[in-house]
Amino acid sequence: GAVVSQHPSRVICKSGTSVKIECRSLDFQATTMFWYRQFPKQSLMLMATSNEGSKATYEQGVEKDKFLINHASLTLSTLTVTSAHPEDSSFYICSASGRQNIQYFGAGTRLSVL
Amino acid sequence: AQSVTQLDSHVSVSEGTPVLLRCNYSSSYSPSLFWYVQHPNKGLQLLLKYTSAATLVKGINGFEAEFKKSETSFHLTKPSAHMSDAAEYFCVVSEASGTASKLTFGTGTRLQVTL
């Protein structure tokens, strides 16, 4: 089946620093990638949708200057949390979708901002 | 607009007994429906999907779900629960089109399996 790799799985950083999370589709070309945020014991909330080679589309309430998304190739998308603060601590999950219009999810990144 | 309601936030069953996780959906179009499973601190794994073909959908690990348009339901079942089935389950709806569509997630049902 389709495999999506997300790295790192866990990151701890100081307040004010930036953190980059990578999402790779390993065995298929992902025309669209999605970034989600999940708070403890809650469902996934879509943050943004990105298509290869174009700007990401952000959901209402998500700061595009704070959560920078780059989708430079059909197998890689990155999410950079800029100037992270403790309230940005969360579980971030990416997904990738190819021709079958099914989203395959990465294992997630737990971000802790001190 | 589309939405999903998972009727139970927590379900507890004994090992070897049937599992029923309930889901109702609302969609303006012919939806695609999915069930995903999430183990602690892990990403989501696709269990099964319905995309307007057979209404009874068989998935991995013995799970299946039946699409009932008249009841706008897509309940997930398994004849016999295993300890390894303990996880969070999400019912998801997508207004499918030719390109990747947004997913709307239910709030999740935590399945507990006891000995």
gemmi code that builds the backbone of each chain (N, CA, C; Angstrom):
import gemmi

chains = {
    "A": [
        ("GLY", (0.810, -1.206, 0.000), (0.000, 0.000, 0.000), (0.838, 1.247, 0.000)),
        ("ALA", (0.182, 2.385, -0.126), (0.872, 3.659, -0.164), (1.466, 4.011, 1.192)),
        ("VAL", (2.699, 4.500, 1.148), (3.403, 4.813, 2.395), (3.754, 6.295, 2.419)),
        ("VAL", (3.450, 6.911, 3.539), (3.793, 8.309, 3.752), (4.697, 8.390, 4.972)),
        ("SER", (5.835, 8.992, 4.780), (6.811, 9.125, 5.857), (6.803, 10.552, 6.378)),
        ("GLN", (6.763, 10.698, 7.669), (6.768, 12.027, 8.280), (7.922, 12.096, 9.268)),
        ("HIS", (8.662, 13.195, 9.206), (9.856, 13.321, 10.036), (10.026, 14.749, 10.512)),
        ("PRO", (10.395, 15.007, 11.755), (10.663, 14.015, 12.796), (9.377, 13.529, 13.453)),
        ("SER", (9.478, 12.498, 14.241), (8.298, 12.003, 14.952), (8.036, 12.821, 16.214)),
        ("ARG", (9.106, 13.379, 16.730), (8.952, 14.190, 17.933), (10.020, 15.277, 17.925)),
        ("VAL", (9.624, 16.462, 18.330), (10.587, 17.562, 18.413), (10.250, 18.442, 19.605)),
        ("ILE", (11.297, 18.805, 20.311), (11.178, 19.736, 21.434), (12.020, 20.948, 21.101)),
        ("CYS", (11.444, 22.121, 21.225), (12.205, 23.318, 20.869), (11.913, 24.439, 21.853)),
        ("LYS", (12.770, 25.442, 21.817), (12.580, 26.601, 22.671), (11.641, 27.592, 22.017)),
        ("SER", (10.949, 28.337, 22.829), (10.033, 29.348, 22.332), (10.797, 30.352, 21.468)),
        ("GLY", (10.224, 30.685, 20.323), (10.845, 31.642, 19.428), (11.621, 31.029, 18.283)),
        ("THR", (11.888, 29.756, 18.364), (12.619, 29.087, 17.283), (11.639, 28.545, 16.244)),
        ("SER", (12.185, 28.174, 15.099), (11.358, 27.618, 14.025), (11.616, 26.131, 13.879)),
        ("VAL", (10.606, 25.420, 13.495), (10.687, 23.964, 13.369), (10.145, 23.550, 12.008)),
        ("LYS", (10.868, 22.684, 11.328), (10.433, 22.200, 10.025), (10.052, 20.728, 10.126)),
        ("ILE", (8.905, 20.382, 9.562), (8.418, 19.002, 9.529), (8.309, 18.582, 8.067)),
        ("GLU", (8.829, 17.400, 7.772), (8.799, 16.903, 6.400), (7.768, 15.788, 6.231)),
        ("CYS", (7.179, 15.771, 5.078), (6.200, 14.734, 4.733), (6.535, 14.220, 3.345)),
        ("ARG", (6.797, 12.935, 3.245), (7.194, 12.341, 1.972), (6.287, 11.180, 1.594)),
        ("SER", (5.880, 11.145, 0.348), (5.202, 9.965, -0.179), (6.281, 9.071, -0.777)),
        ("LEU", (6.403, 7.850, -0.281), (7.552, 7.018, -0.627), (7.362, 6.210, -1.905)),
        ("ASP", (6.138, 5.824, -2.210), (5.945, 4.917, -3.346), (4.848, 5.384, -4.281)),
        ("PHE", (4.503, 6.663, -4.204), (3.538, 7.205, -5.167), (3.739, 8.712, -5.270)),
        ("GLN", (3.209, 9.267, -6.324), (3.315, 10.713, -6.526), (2.084, 11.383, -5.926)),
        ("ALA", (2.342, 12.298, -5.028), (1.265, 12.958, -4.305), (0.989, 14.313, -4.936)),
        ("THR", (-0.090, 14.396, -5.679), (-0.441, 15.668, -6.286), (-0.925, 16.665, -5.243)),
        ("THR", (-1.485, 16.144, -4.182), (-1.998, 17.010, -3.118), (-1.552, 16.472, -1.766)),
        ("MET", (-1.126, 17.386, -0.932), (-0.793, 17.017, 0.450), (-1.574, 17.906, 1.397)),
        ("PHE", (-1.885, 17.344, 2.544), (-2.687, 18.034, 3.541), (-1.931, 18.056, 4.867)),
        ("TRP", (-2.133, 19.119, 5.611), (-1.559, 19.220, 6.953), (-2.681, 19.396, 7.967)),
        ("TYR", (-2.620, 18.569, 9.011), (-3.635, 18.588, 10.054), (-2.975, 18.853, 11.398)),
        ("ARG", (-3.807, 19.312, 12.313), (-3.370, 19.491, 13.689), (-4.371, 18.741, 14.575)),
        ("GLN", (-3.839, 18.072, 15.564), (-4.701, 17.315, 16.449), (-4.369, 17.650, 17.895)),
        ("PHE", (-5.350, 18.170, 18.617), (-5.183, 18.427, 20.037), (-5.525, 17.160, 20.810)),
        ("PRO", (-5.026, 17.059, 22.047), (-5.239, 15.828, 22.818), (-6.705, 15.419, 22.882)),
        ("LYS", (-6.941, 14.174, 22.574), (-8.268, 13.565, 22.655), (-9.294, 14.281, 21.770)),
        ("GLN", (-8.825, 14.900, 20.722), (-9.739, 15.548, 19.785), (-9.499, 15.020, 18.377)),
        ("SER", (-10.355, 15.427, 17.482), (-10.237, 14.977, 16.102), (-9.203, 15.808, 15.354)),
        ("LEU", (-8.993, 15.444, 14.113), (-8.039, 16.174, 13.290), (-8.698, 17.409, 12.699)),
        ("MET", (-7.941, 18.508, 12.722), (-8.415, 19.740, 12.118), (-7.511, 20.086, 10.938)),
        ("LEU", (-8.114, 20.237, 9.779), (-7.328, 20.570, 8.591), (-6.773, 21.978, 8.722)),
        ("MET", (-5.464, 22.088, 8.481), (-4.827, 23.394, 8.518), (-4.716, 23.984, 7.117)),
        ("ALA", (-4.242, 23.136, 6.184), (-3.990, 23.653, 4.841), (-3.894, 22.516, 3.847)),
        ("THR", (-4.127, 22.868, 2.599), (-4.024, 21.942, 1.481), (-2.981, 22.485, 0.520)),
        ("SER", (-2.086, 21.620, 0.088), (-1.072, 22.107, -0.851), (-0.996, 21.225, -2.076)),
        ("ASN", (-0.902, 21.858, -3.215), (-0.704, 21.168, -4.479), (0.695, 21.456, -4.975)),
        ("GLU", (1.305, 20.477, -5.572), (2.683, 20.588, -6.020), (2.863, 21.796, -6.922)),
        ("GLY", (3.815, 22.620, -6.572), (4.166, 23.760, -7.403), (3.300, 24.987, -7.239)),
        ("SER", (2.355, 24.949, -6.345), (1.513, 26.132, -6.149), (1.404, 26.465, -4.664)),
        ("LYS", (0.850, 27.634, -4.375), (0.726, 28.068, -2.983), (-0.316, 27.235, -2.264)),
        ("ALA", (-0.087, 27.067, -0.978), (-1.029, 26.298, -0.169), (-2.303, 27.098, 0.077)),
        ("THR", (-3.374, 26.371, 0.253), (-4.655, 26.972, 0.631), (-4.888, 26.715, 2.103)),
        ("TYR", (-5.000, 27.785, 2.882), (-5.124, 27.660, 4.327), (-6.586, 27.713, 4.748)),
        ("GLU", (-6.891, 26.972, 5.781), (-8.227, 27.018, 6.352), (-8.395, 28.300, 7.160)),
        ("GLN", (-9.643, 28.655, 7.346), (-9.933, 29.872, 8.088), (-9.361, 29.783, 9.494)),
        ("GLY", (-8.701, 30.832, 9.904), (-8.139, 30.878, 11.246), (-6.716, 30.379, 11.354)),
        ("VAL", (-6.167, 29.851, 10.295), (-4.784, 29.369, 10.303), (-3.887, 30.450, 9.708)),
        ("GLU", (-2.876, 30.857, 10.481), (-1.997, 31.935, 10.036), (-0.974, 31.418, 9.028)),
        ("LYS", (-1.075, 31.879, 7.816), (-0.172, 31.388, 6.780), (1.262, 31.856, 6.983)),
        ("ASP", (1.455, 32.966, 7.660), (2.821, 33.436, 7.900), (3.469, 32.689, 9.053)),
        ("LYS", (2.654, 32.052, 9.852), (3.199, 31.301, 10.975), (3.452, 29.840, 10.575)),
        ("PHE", (2.579, 29.316, 9.777), (2.695, 27.928, 9.332), (2.995, 27.934, 7.832)),
        ("LEU", (4.291, 27.908, 7.533), (4.728, 27.982, 6.136), (4.730, 26.593, 5.514)),
        ("ILE", (4.070, 26.469, 4.388), (3.987, 25.179, 3.711), (4.619, 25.294, 2.345)),
        ("ASN", (5.482, 24.317, 2.052), (6.134, 24.241, 0.760), (5.900, 22.857, 0.170)),
        ("HIS", (5.510, 22.817, -1.081), (5.244, 21.531, -1.755), (6.014, 21.560, -3.069)),
        ("ALA", (7.327, 21.406, -2.946), (8.224, 21.644, -4.076), (8.252, 20.502, -5.078)),
        ("SER", (7.866, 19.309, -4.668), (7.902, 18.180, -5.596), (6.697, 17.285, -5.345)),
        ("LEU", (6.531, 16.300, -6.193), (5.381, 15.405, -6.062), (5.527, 14.407, -4.931)),
        ("THR", (6.661, 14.438, -4.250), (6.847, 13.489, -3.148), (7.204, 14.160, -1.833)),
        ("LEU", (7.281, 15.467, -1.800), (7.725, 16.130, -0.580), (6.948, 17.405, -0.320)),
        ("SER", (6.471, 17.521, 0.910), (5.897, 18.764, 1.404), (6.486, 19.039, 2.777)),
        ("THR", (6.692, 20.304, 3.079), (7.218, 20.658, 4.396), (6.314, 21.681, 5.059)),
        ("LEU", (6.234, 21.562, 6.373), (5.520, 22.533, 7.203), (6.535, 23.134, 8.158)),
        ("THR", (6.678, 24.441, 8.124), (7.576, 25.131, 9.047), (6.754, 25.965, 10.010)),
        ("VAL", (6.909, 25.669, 11.286), (6.266, 26.466, 12.325), (7.256, 27.548, 12.712)),
        ("THR", (6.961, 28.778, 12.354), (7.905, 29.874, 12.589), (7.658, 30.506, 13.953)),
        ("SER", (8.748, 30.888, 14.594), (8.676, 31.528, 15.904), (7.663, 30.803, 16.797)),
        ("ALA", (7.964, 29.543, 17.046), (7.020, 28.698, 17.789), (6.851, 29.178, 19.223)),
        ("HIS", (5.637, 29.045, 19.725), (5.327, 29.375, 21.103), (4.625, 28.183, 21.747)),
        ("PRO", (4.554, 28.162, 23.066), (3.949, 26.993, 23.741), (2.560, 26.628, 23.228)),
        ("GLU", (1.786, 27.608, 22.815), (0.437, 27.298, 22.314), (0.456, 26.566, 20.977)),
        ("ASP", (1.625, 26.519, 20.337), (1.755, 25.763, 19.084), (2.046, 24.292, 19.345)),
        ("SER", (2.283, 23.949, 20.584), (2.528, 22.553, 20.928), (1.299, 21.724, 20.550)),
        ("SER", (1.533, 20.670, 19.800), (0.415, 19.880, 19.299), (0.956, 18.673, 18.554)),
        ("PHE", (0.044, 17.877, 18.042), (0.394, 16.739, 17.182), (0.037, 17.137, 15.756)),
        ("TYR", (1.030, 17.176, 14.886), (0.814, 17.579, 13.504), (0.902, 16.348, 12.611)),
        ("ILE", (-0.078, 16.189, 11.744), (-0.133, 15.013, 10.872), (-0.290, 15.469, 9.431)),
        ("CYS", (0.477, 14.860, 8.551), (0.319, 15.151, 7.131), (-0.351, 13.971, 6.439)),
        ("SER", (-0.926, 14.246, 5.303), (-1.440, 13.181, 4.450), (-1.120, 13.518, 3.005)),
        ("ALA", (-1.105, 12.493, 2.191), (-0.802, 12.664, 0.779), (-1.829, 11.923, -0.051)),
        ("SER", (-2.186, 12.528, -1.149), (-3.205, 11.939, -2.016), (-2.695, 11.899, -3.441)),
        ("GLY", (-2.896, 10.748, -4.084), (-2.480, 10.607, -5.474), (-3.686, 10.508, -6.385)),
        ("ARG", (-3.577, 9.693, -7.406), (-4.644, 9.610, -8.408), (-5.924, 8.993, -7.877)),
        ("GLN", (-5.824, 8.155, -6.842), (-7.015, 7.460, -6.354), (-7.845, 8.302, -5.400)),
        ("ASN", (-7.409, 9.508, -5.136), (-8.184, 10.411, -4.283), (-8.413, 9.843, -2.884)),
        ("ILE", (-7.441, 9.096, -2.415), (-7.473, 8.597, -1.042), (-6.299, 9.215, -0.309)),
        ("GLN", (-6.562, 9.679, 0.896), (-5.482, 10.277, 1.674), (-4.801, 9.211, 2.515)),
        ("TYR", (-3.487, 9.166, 2.397), (-2.670, 8.282, 3.218), (-1.887, 9.160, 4.190)),
        ("PHE", (-1.886, 8.737, 5.448), (-1.388, 9.600, 6.504), (0.010, 9.220, 6.967)),
        ("GLY", (0.767, 10.226, 7.344), (2.025, 10.007, 8.016), (1.780, 9.637, 9.472)),
        ("ALA", (2.849, 9.309, 10.169), (2.732, 8.860, 11.556), (2.618, 10.012, 12.534)),
        ("GLY", (2.760, 11.236, 12.054), (2.582, 12.390, 12.920), (3.866, 12.885, 13.556)),
        ("THR", (3.840, 14.145, 13.955), (4.964, 14.788, 14.659), (4.428, 15.455, 15.907)),
        ("ARG", (4.995, 15.070, 17.032), (4.577, 15.719, 18.285), (5.538, 16.863, 18.566)),
        ("LEU", (5.004, 18.062, 18.532), (5.807, 19.267, 18.781), (5.552, 19.769, 20.189)),
        ("SER", (6.636, 19.939, 20.919), (6.558, 20.512, 22.264), (7.423, 21.763, 22.279)),
        ("VAL", (6.810, 22.886, 22.588), (7.536, 24.155, 22.635), (7.666, 24.596, 24.089)),
        ("LEU", (8.901, 24.760, 24.524), (9.149, 25.074, 25.938), (9.124, 26.579, 26.197)),
    ],
    "B": [
        ("ALA", (-22.735, 21.634, 2.738), (-21.684, 21.320, 3.699), (-21.826, 19.869, 4.163)),
        ("GLN", (-20.711, 19.299, 4.508), (-20.720, 17.910, 4.950), (-20.359, 17.841, 6.427)),
        ("SER", (-20.865, 16.817, 7.083), (-20.543, 16.623, 8.499), (-20.649, 15.154, 8.842)),
        ("VAL", (-20.044, 14.817, 9.941), (-20.040, 13.437, 10.423), (-20.322, 13.447, 11.916)),
        ("THR", (-21.170, 12.548, 12.361), (-21.455, 12.399, 13.785), (-21.147, 10.980, 14.211)),
        ("GLN", (-20.211, 10.854, 15.108), (-19.939, 9.550, 15.712), (-20.694, 9.522, 17.029)),
        ("LEU", (-21.604, 8.596, 17.128), (-22.599, 8.632, 18.187), (-22.046, 8.248, 19.548)),
        ("ASP", (-20.914, 7.574, 19.573), (-20.346, 7.133, 20.849), (-18.902, 7.615, 20.943)),
        ("SER", (-18.579, 8.295, 22.008), (-17.196, 8.727, 22.178), (-16.319, 7.601, 22.717)),
        ("HIS", (-16.964, 6.632, 23.367), (-16.215, 5.537, 23.970), (-17.057, 4.269, 23.921)),
        ("VAL", (-16.441, 3.185, 23.459), (-17.107, 1.880, 23.412), (-16.183, 0.856, 24.056)),
        ("SER", (-16.740, 0.047, 24.928), (-15.963, -0.996, 25.583), (-16.596, -2.356, 25.293)),
        ("VAL", (-15.795, -3.298, 24.825), (-16.279, -4.650, 24.537), (-15.303, -5.657, 25.123)),
        ("SER", (-15.788, -6.849, 25.305), (-14.909, -7.932, 25.742), (-14.270, -8.592, 24.531)),
        ("GLU", (-13.095, -9.094, 24.714), (-12.413, -9.784, 23.621), (-13.265, -10.947, 23.144)),
        ("GLY", (-13.388, -11.070, 21.817), (-14.181, -12.148, 21.248), (-15.632, -11.796, 20.984)),
        ("THR", (-16.076, -10.644, 21.456), (-17.462, -10.219, 21.221), (-17.506, -9.234, 20.057)),
        ("PRO", (-18.709, -9.031, 19.493), (-18.800, -8.132, 18.320), (-18.541, -6.666, 18.675)),
        ("VAL", (-18.096, -5.955, 17.639), (-17.848, -4.520, 17.755), (-18.815, -3.778, 16.840)),
        ("LEU", (-19.401, -2.704, 17.364), (-20.239, -1.818, 16.560), (-19.869, -0.383, 16.895)),
        ("LEU", (-19.357, 0.342, 15.919), (-19.055, 1.760, 16.082), (-19.958, 2.522, 15.118)),
        ("ARG", (-20.740, 3.435, 15.665), (-21.785, 4.065, 14.879), (-21.353, 5.405, 14.288)),
        ("CYS", (-21.838, 5.642, 13.074), (-21.504, 6.872, 12.363), (-22.674, 7.297, 11.494)),
        ("ASN", (-23.063, 8.551, 11.610), (-24.036, 9.143, 10.700), (-23.386, 10.313, 9.977)),
        ("TYR", (-23.790, 10.532, 8.763), (-23.167, 11.577, 7.971), (-24.219, 12.497, 7.369)),
        ("SER", (-23.747, 13.645, 6.941), (-24.579, 14.581, 6.211), (-23.751, 15.130, 5.065)),
        ("SER", (-24.325, 15.078, 3.855), (-23.578, 15.553, 2.704), (-24.542, 16.036, 1.633)),
        ("SER", (-24.155, 17.080, 0.966), (-24.989, 17.629, -0.106), (-24.856, 16.833, -1.398)),
        ("TYR", (-23.803, 16.070, -1.496), (-23.515, 15.336, -2.722), (-23.412, 13.848, -2.402)),
        ("SER", (-23.112, 13.077, -3.410), (-22.857, 11.665, -3.170), (-21.492, 11.537, -2.505)),
        ("PRO", (-21.464, 11.154, -1.272), (-20.197, 11.210, -0.539), (-19.339, 9.972, -0.721)),
        ("SER", (-18.075, 10.138, -0.435), (-17.205, 9.007, -0.165), (-17.053, 8.949, 1.348)),
        ("LEU", (-17.047, 7.757, 1.880), (-16.966, 7.591, 3.331), (-15.818, 6.661, 3.677)),
        ("PHE", (-15.175, 6.966, 4.778), (-13.999, 6.210, 5.193), (-14.071, 5.936, 6.695)),
        ("TRP", (-13.399, 4.884, 7.079), (-13.071, 4.668, 8.487), (-11.550, 4.563, 8.582)),
        ("TYR", (-11.011, 5.354, 9.522), (-9.591, 5.302, 9.816), (-9.410, 4.890, 11.276)),
        ("VAL", (-8.290, 4.238, 11.561), (-7.948, 3.865, 12.922), (-6.643, 4.544, 13.313)),
        ("GLN", (-6.581, 4.994, 14.556), (-5.375, 5.645, 15.056), (-4.975, 5.005, 16.386)),
        ("HIS", (-3.794, 4.424, 16.407), (-3.253, 3.915, 17.653), (-2.502, 5.040, 18.351)),
        ("PRO", (-2.304, 4.947, 19.656), (-1.720, 6.063, 20.408), (-0.431, 6.604, 19.803)),
        ("ASN", (-0.393, 7.905, 19.646), (0.779, 8.612, 19.119), (1.193, 8.140, 17.730)),
        ("LYS", (0.244, 7.658, 16.990), (0.510, 7.201, 15.632), (-0.351, 7.979, 14.651)),
        ("GLY", (-0.001, 7.851, 13.371), (-0.838, 8.426, 12.333), (-2.081, 7.587, 12.119)),
        ("LEU", (-2.813, 7.912, 11.079), (-4.062, 7.224, 10.803), (-3.872, 6.157, 9.735)),
        ("GLN", (-4.517, 5.044, 9.951), (-4.464, 3.949, 8.987), (-5.854, 3.749, 8.398)),
        ("LEU", (-5.931, 3.647, 7.079), (-7.208, 3.446, 6.427), (-7.709, 2.032, 6.660)),
        ("LEU", (-8.910, 1.903, 7.212), (-9.530, 0.595, 7.420), (-10.328, 0.172, 6.205)),
        ("LEU", (-11.155, 1.085, 5.716), (-11.992, 0.772, 4.557), (-12.573, 2.068, 3.989)),
        ("LYS", (-13.106, 1.948, 2.771), (-13.700, 3.125, 2.134), (-14.913, 2.729, 1.317)),
        ("TYR", (-15.869, 3.633, 1.233), (-17.038, 3.479, 0.380), (-17.017, 4.600, -0.661)),
        ("THR", (-17.094, 4.193, -1.935), (-17.072, 5.205, -2.994), (-18.120, 4.901, -4.051)),
        ("SER", (-19.339, 4.644, -3.621), (-20.525, 4.460, -4.475), (-20.531, 3.146, -5.240)),
        ("ALA", (-19.784, 2.198, -4.802), (-19.864, 0.860, -5.391), (-20.744, 0.001, -4.457)),
        ("ALA", (-20.285, -1.156, -4.061), (-21.067, -2.020, -3.177), (-21.310, -1.337, -1.842)),
        ("THR", (-22.524, -1.488, -1.322), (-22.867, -0.810, -0.067), (-22.250, -1.482, 1.149)),
        ("LEU", (-21.939, -2.750, 1.043), (-21.231, -3.431, 2.133), (-19.757, -3.460, 1.778)),
        ("VAL", (-18.979, -2.812, 2.595), (-17.559, -2.650, 2.307), (-16.744, -3.467, 3.297)),
        ("LYS", (-15.858, -4.266, 2.781), (-14.972, -5.046, 3.641), (-13.614, -4.363, 3.706)),
        ("GLY", (-13.074, -4.295, 4.919), (-11.781, -3.650, 5.095), (-10.743, -4.598, 5.652)),
        ("ILE", (-9.713, -4.010, 6.212), (-8.631, -4.813, 6.768), (-8.969, -5.268, 8.183)),
        ("ASN", (-8.250, -6.283, 8.638), (-8.369, -6.756, 10.022), (-9.787, -7.212, 10.396)),
        ("GLY", (-10.558, -7.659, 9.421), (-11.873, -8.206, 9.701), (-12.985, -7.184, 9.870)),
        ("PHE", (-12.698, -5.918, 9.685), (-13.710, -4.888, 9.812), (-14.529, -4.766, 8.523)),
        ("GLU", (-15.769, -4.363, 8.680), (-16.597, -4.038, 7.544), (-17.590, -2.949, 7.922)),
        ("ALA", (-18.143, -2.293, 6.917), (-19.105, -1.222, 7.165), (-20.159, -1.262, 6.071)),
        ("GLU", (-21.364, -0.863, 6.429), (-22.463, -0.862, 5.475), (-22.977, 0.558, 5.275)),
        ("PHE", (-23.011, 0.979, 4.024), (-23.533, 2.293, 3.674), (-25.048, 2.185, 3.522)),
        ("LYS", (-25.780, 2.942, 4.328), (-27.240, 2.952, 4.254), (-27.692, 4.378, 3.978)),
        ("LYS", (-28.030, 4.623, 2.728), (-28.390, 5.978, 2.334), (-29.654, 6.451, 3.029)),
        ("SER", (-30.622, 5.560, 3.177), (-31.898, 5.938, 3.780), (-31.736, 6.357, 5.234)),
        ("GLU", (-30.714, 5.814, 5.885), (-30.465, 6.139, 7.290), (-29.277, 7.093, 7.438)),
        ("THR", (-28.670, 7.463, 6.338), (-27.425, 8.275, 6.319), (-26.431, 7.754, 7.360)),
        ("SER", (-26.236, 6.449, 7.312), (-25.324, 5.833, 8.286), (-24.227, 5.056, 7.597)),
        ("PHE", (-23.158, 4.854, 8.328), (-22.011, 4.088, 7.830), (-21.336, 3.464, 9.046)),
        ("HIS", (-22.031, 2.546, 9.680), (-21.543, 1.940, 10.921), (-20.441, 0.918, 10.649)),
        ("LEU", (-19.486, 0.870, 11.543), (-18.350, -0.054, 11.432), (-18.581, -1.245, 12.345)),
        ("THR", (-18.354, -2.431, 11.830), (-18.563, -3.639, 12.633), (-17.405, -4.615, 12.470)),
        ("LYS", (-17.318, -5.481, 13.477), (-16.359, -6.585, 13.425), (-16.953, -7.718, 14.250)),
        ("PRO", (-16.952, -8.938, 13.750), (-17.629, -10.023, 14.461), (-17.012, -10.359, 15.812)),
        ("SER", (-15.689, -10.242, 15.917), (-15.011, -10.685, 17.121), (-13.831, -9.760, 17.412)),
        ("ALA", (-13.899, -9.069, 18.531), (-12.856, -8.098, 18.864), (-11.587, -8.776, 19.370)),
        ("HIS", (-10.451, -8.169, 18.999), (-9.155, -8.593, 19.515), (-8.581, -7.482, 20.367)),
        ("MET", (-7.679, -7.843, 21.259), (-7.051, -6.823, 22.102), (-6.364, -5.760, 21.243)),
        ("SER", (-5.799, -6.173, 20.144), (-5.074, -5.243, 19.270), (-5.986, -4.237, 18.569)),
        ("ASP", (-7.299, -4.444, 18.680), (-8.232, -3.495, 18.063), (-8.426, -2.245, 18.913)),
        ("ALA", (-7.947, -2.255, 20.130), (-8.100, -1.096, 21.005), (-7.371, 0.102, 20.396)),
        ("ALA", (-8.134, 1.152, 20.095), (-7.583, 2.325, 19.406), (-8.686, 3.363, 19.283)),
        ("GLU", (-8.355, 4.465, 18.594), (-9.332, 5.507, 18.277), (-9.758, 5.313, 16.830)),
        ("TYR", (-11.062, 5.380, 16.601), (-11.586, 5.176, 15.254), (-12.303, 6.438, 14.790)),
        ("PHE", (-11.996, 6.832, 13.566), (-12.590, 8.039, 13.004), (-13.403, 7.697, 11.763)),
        ("CYS", (-14.628, 8.186, 11.749), (-15.463, 8.123, 10.567), (-15.252, 9.428, 9.793)),
        ("VAL", (-15.088, 9.318, 8.489), (-14.690, 10.475, 7.698), (-15.529, 10.544, 6.432)),
        ("VAL", (-15.921, 11.740, 6.054), (-16.688, 11.927, 4.829), (-15.920, 12.851, 3.895)),
        ("SER", (-16.021, 12.554, 2.616), (-15.382, 13.373, 1.600), (-16.351, 13.576, 0.455)),
        ("GLU", (-16.468, 14.788, -0.002), (-17.250, 15.032, -1.201), (-16.303, 14.820, -2.373)),
        ("ALA", (-16.280, 13.576, -2.839), (-15.264, 13.172, -3.796), (-15.442, 13.862, -5.127)),
        ("SER", (-14.349, 14.191, -5.713), (-14.354, 14.719, -7.064), (-13.147, 14.131, -7.778)),
        ("GLY", (-12.836, 14.638, -8.947), (-11.707, 14.079, -9.671), (-10.388, 14.372, -9.016)),
        ("THR", (-10.352, 15.372, -8.200), (-9.101, 15.698, -7.513), (-9.270, 15.457, -6.024)),
        ("ALA", (-8.188, 15.541, -5.326), (-8.228, 15.262, -3.895), (-9.216, 16.182, -3.202)),
        ("SER", (-10.013, 15.623, -2.363), (-11.063, 16.377, -1.692), (-10.772, 16.502, -0.211)),
        ("LYS", (-11.351, 17.534, 0.384), (-11.203, 17.718, 1.813), (-11.942, 16.617, 2.550)),
        ("LEU", (-11.347, 16.216, 3.649), (-11.977, 15.244, 4.520), (-12.567, 15.968, 5.726)),
        ("THR", (-13.735, 15.523, 6.130), (-14.331, 16.008, 7.365), (-14.376, 14.852, 8.337)),
        ("PHE", (-13.756, 15.049, 9.488), (-13.606, 13.974, 10.463), (-14.691, 14.031, 11.516)),
        ("GLY", (-15.127, 12.859, 11.942), (-15.925, 12.783, 13.149), (-15.034, 13.003, 14.359)),
        ("THR", (-15.648, 13.071, 15.521), (-14.901, 13.359, 16.746), (-14.184, 12.147, 17.308)),
        ("GLY", (-14.416, 10.991, 16.704), (-13.690, 9.798, 17.112), (-14.425, 8.964, 18.148)),
        ("THR", (-14.189, 7.674, 18.090), (-14.701, 6.735, 19.091), (-13.529, 5.920, 19.616)),
        ("ARG", (-13.357, 5.977, 20.900), (-12.280, 5.186, 21.507), (-12.796, 3.798, 21.828)),
        ("LEU", (-12.204, 2.802, 21.237), (-12.593, 1.407, 21.469), (-11.672, 0.789, 22.509)),
        ("GLN", (-12.284, 0.297, 23.557), (-11.555, -0.416, 24.599), (-11.931, -1.890, 24.525)),
        ("VAL", (-10.951, -2.756, 24.570), (-11.193, -4.195, 24.523), (-10.666, -4.806, 25.806)),
        ("THR", (-11.551, -5.470, 26.519), (-11.169, -6.057, 27.806), (-11.124, -7.574, 27.727)),
        ("LEU", (-10.386, -8.161, 28.648), (-10.261, -9.621, 28.660), (-11.529, -10.273, 29.196)),
    ],
}
model = gemmi.Model(1)
for chain_id, residues in chains.items():
    chain = gemmi.Chain(chain_id)
    for i, (resn, *xyz) in enumerate(residues, 1):
        res = gemmi.Residue()
        res.name, res.seqid = resn, gemmi.SeqId(i, " ")
        for name, pos in zip(("N", "CA", "C"), xyz):
            atom = gemmi.Atom()
            atom.name, atom.element = name, gemmi.Element(name[0])
            atom.pos, atom.b_iso = gemmi.Position(*pos), 0.0
            res.add_atom(atom)
        chain.add_residue(res)
    model.add_chain(chain)
structure = gemmi.Structure()
structure.add_model(model)
structure.setup_entities()
